[in-house]
Every structure is written in structure tokens, then in C-alpha cells.
């Protein structure tokens, strides 16, 4: 059965006092709508999932590569496709609202083992 979903009806999870997220997941794709406070840092990490990040408001500064060789700022209306296994880190500049999509779904986010974000 197909169900219509509204972001307003999806439960918000407070990952930290500076990060909130709402997750919708299917069998092969997962999407999360997130809100970050200014200065929130996502530590360098990688995963098997292809990721697309779309910024709704604010700015995200990304670093890509094992040694953070490439730097990229994404602003409202911009997006980036992050290939599987590419190390990346991020810094929120201003309060940020964004949407991430992953294929396949992030199992660590679904089962709560995403400790790298909760420190």
C-alpha cells in the first residue's frame, strides 16, 4: 500500500541540542530533513551510501577526501552528490536547514548506532 507522508507528521529526533532530524526510509532510499545550529560540526567520516545533500537555508562548508583536500561551500538552493566511501566533514555556518538522501538507507541512523554525530 502507498501512503502519503507530510514532513509535519514525521517525528523529529533531537540528536544533540544543535541537531534535529526527521527520517523517512524506504527499502532502497532514505531521506532526512535536518536542522542544525550555527557552528555544528560533522566529523570526518565515510559510508557505503551514495549521498545527496540539498541546502534549504544557511551555508554548509564541506571538506572532502582523507586529508580534507577539497573544500566546498553550499548555500541555499545548492546541492552536492557525495559518492560512496568518500571521506567528508562539514561545518554549519549560520543556522542550517537541509535535506539529505542516501541509497541504500543509512542503517546506522535507523538503528541508532550513529555515535559519531552524538559527541
Residue pairs with C-beta under 8 A, 6 or more apart in sequence:
5 24
7 22
7 33
10 22
10 23
10 24
10 33
11 22
12 20
12 21
12 22
13 20
13 21
13 22
13 23
14 20
15 21
15 114
15 117
15 118
16 40
16 117
16 118
17 37
18 36
18 37
18 39
18 40
19 34
19 35
19 36
19 37
19 40
19 117
20 34
20 35
21 32
21 33
21 34
21 35
22 32
22 33
22 34
23 30
23 31
23 32
23 109
23 110
24 30
24 31
24 32
25 31
25 105
25 110
26 105
27 105
28 103
28 104
28 105
29 101
29 102
29 103
29 104
29 105
30 101
30 102
30 103
30 104
30 105
30 106
30 109
30 110
31 99
31 100
31 101
31 102
32 99
32 100
32 101
32 109
33 97
33 98
33 99
34 96
34 97
34 98
34 99
34 100
35 95
35 96
35 97
36 58
36 92
36 95
36 96
36 97
36 98
37 92
37 95
38 58
38 92
38 93
38 94
38 95
38 96
39 91
39 92
40 91
40 92
40 96
41 89
41 90
41 91
41 92
42 88
42 89
42 90
42 91
42 117
43 89
43 116
43 119
44 63
44 68
44 87
44 88
44 89
45 87
45 88
45 89
45 116
46 85
46 86
46 87
46 88
47 84
47 85
47 102
47 106
47 108
48 84
48 85
48 104
49 84
49 102
49 103
49 104
49 105
49 106
50 81
50 82
50 83
50 84
50 102
50 103
51 81
51 82
51 100
51 101
51 102
52 79
52 80
52 81
52 82
52 100
52 101
53 60
53 62
53 74
53 79
53 80
53 82
53 98
53 99
53 100
54 78
54 79
54 98
54 99
54 100
54 101
55 74
55 75
55 76
55 77
55 78
55 79
55 96
55 97
55 98
56 76
56 97
56 98
56 99
57 76
57 95
57 96
57 97
58 75
58 76
58 92
58 93
58 94
58 95
58 96
58 97
58 98
59 73
59 74
59 75
59 92
59 93
59 94
59 96
60 73
60 74
60 90
60 91
60 92
60 93
60 96
60 98
61 71
61 72
61 73
61 74
61 90
61 91
61 93
62 71
62 72
62 73
62 74
62 80
62 88
62 89
62 90
63 70
63 71
63 88
63 89
63 90
64 70
64 71
64 72
64 82
64 86
64 87
64 88
65 86
65 87
66 87
68 89
72 80
73 93
74 80
82 88
106 114
107 113
108 114
